[in-house]
Amino acid sequence: MSLTVMSTNQDDTKKKLMSNYHVWLHLKCIMSG
């Protein structure tokens, strides 16, 4: 049970990190552009 929760939680964190990274890249492009 805890294993499932852990993996799901990790997946959620990865998704959040990726979306944050994409937003940051987008902002960087706007700033330099």
C-alpha positions in Angstrom: 0.0 0.0 0.0 2.7 2.5 1.1 4.7 1.5 -2.0 1.9 2.5 -4.3 1.5 5.8 -2.5 5.2 6.4 -2.7 5.4 5.8 -6.5 2.3 7.8 -7.2 3.7 10.7 -5.1 7.0 10.5 -6.9 5.2 10.6 -10.2 3.3 13.6 -9.2 6.4 15.4 -8.1 8.1 14.6 -11.4 5.1 16.0 -13.3 5.2 19.2 -11.2 9.0 19.5 -11.8 8.6 19.1 -15.5 5.8 21.6 -15.8 7.8 24.1 -13.7 10.9 23.5 -16.0 8.8 24.1 -19.1 7.4 27.3 -17.7 10.9 28.5 -16.8 12.2 27.7 -20.3 9.3 29.6 -21.8 10.0 32.6 -19.5 13.7 32.5 -20.4 12.8 32.5 -24.1 10.6 35.5 -23.7 13.2 37.4 -21.6 16.0 36.8 -24.1 13.7 37.3 -27.1 
